[in-house]
Amino acid sequence: MNSTVNRQAAEAERLEARFGLRLGALLNEQAARTPHDISERLRVAREQALASARSSRLLTASTDTVVGNGRSAVLGRLPGWLFRFASVMPLVVLVAGMVLIDEWHDRAQIEAAADVDVNLLADDLPPDAYSDAGFVEFLKEDAQ
Amino acid sequence: MATDKELTDFLKSVEKRAFKRTVYAVRDDDAALDIVQDSMIRLAQKYADRPAAELPLVFQRIMSNATMDWFRRQKVRNAVIQNLSDFDTGDDDGDFDLLELLTTVEGSLGSESAADTVGREQILLLIEKEIALLPGRQREAFLLRYWEELDVAETATVMGCSEGSVKTHCSRAVHALAKSLRAKGIAP
């Protein structure tokens, strides 16, 4: 009983497939008769799609080249962690340089102040003279 | 990665079927052309790096999604669902002898007698019309299985449903087409 039902189901499925494929073949025949204007528009659409495929391939290829060349020119083929470390290095060097410049500037200011102090103390003129308004006026006139 | 030639050959081989399938669904040549063009460009831009063997399945998926997007935009999805439910109610025909009908209709398609009485071109147009009248999911399953010749698993992937659903849709589509073609006098 079951085998009869199964056989009938299999036969129905086989007939459905044959019927469907036969209709598919007829649809192919009908598709081949697509009007010329539609065929042309499809051709243009296809060409546009191919052009966009080419441009996206070119874009991908040029991006790969830039990245690849960048690595090989500066660092060669480095492992990932080393590449990341090397990428951070310029930032570290920049910060260290700024700290050194600040330190050098402070030292230069201190040394200039020390020079002034030394000159003032070593001079015959007492430092109090510079607080005297008449002496300052004298210096200005002398400079002119 | 598919070469330019492989991509060209593939698109050439599917473009007319894709257009027809979309026309059956949206019933508008211009909209169908737009959908096919968008699908081709999407395939070319995003999936051209895939092996050529994968292109058919990917393209069918893109086409289905693009068509669905079009329906969403047109706000006609409710009408499609209505069509599906309409068909379901008419499926319980107690007098319907599947084996007999399929055998007779299948035997009559393309035969000389049918060609003599109606004309082959008219028969083809009639078949197209009946396919266009199928509910959307049935039509999609039928065309993917028997026109694009995808297997059940591939059709299920494209349609985003189970293999059982594909079989059901296909079977219902075949029955509906067989009945309607016989009613139109194509079957003896």
Interface residues (C-beta under 8 A of the other chain):
Chain A: Q8 E11 A12 E13 L15 E16 A17 R18 F19 G20 L21 R22 L23 G24 L26 L27 N28 E29 Q30 A31 A32 R33 T34 I38 S39 R41 L42 A45 R46 Q48 A49 L50 S52 A53 R54 S56 R57 T60
Chain B: D4 L7 T8 L11 K12 E15 K16 R17 F19 K20 D29 L33 V36 Q37 M40 I41 L43 A44 Q45 A48 D49 L98 L99 L102 T103 V105 E106 L109 G110 E121 I123 L124 L125 I127 E128 I131 F142 L143 R145 Y146 W147 E149 C170 S171 A173 V174 L177 A178
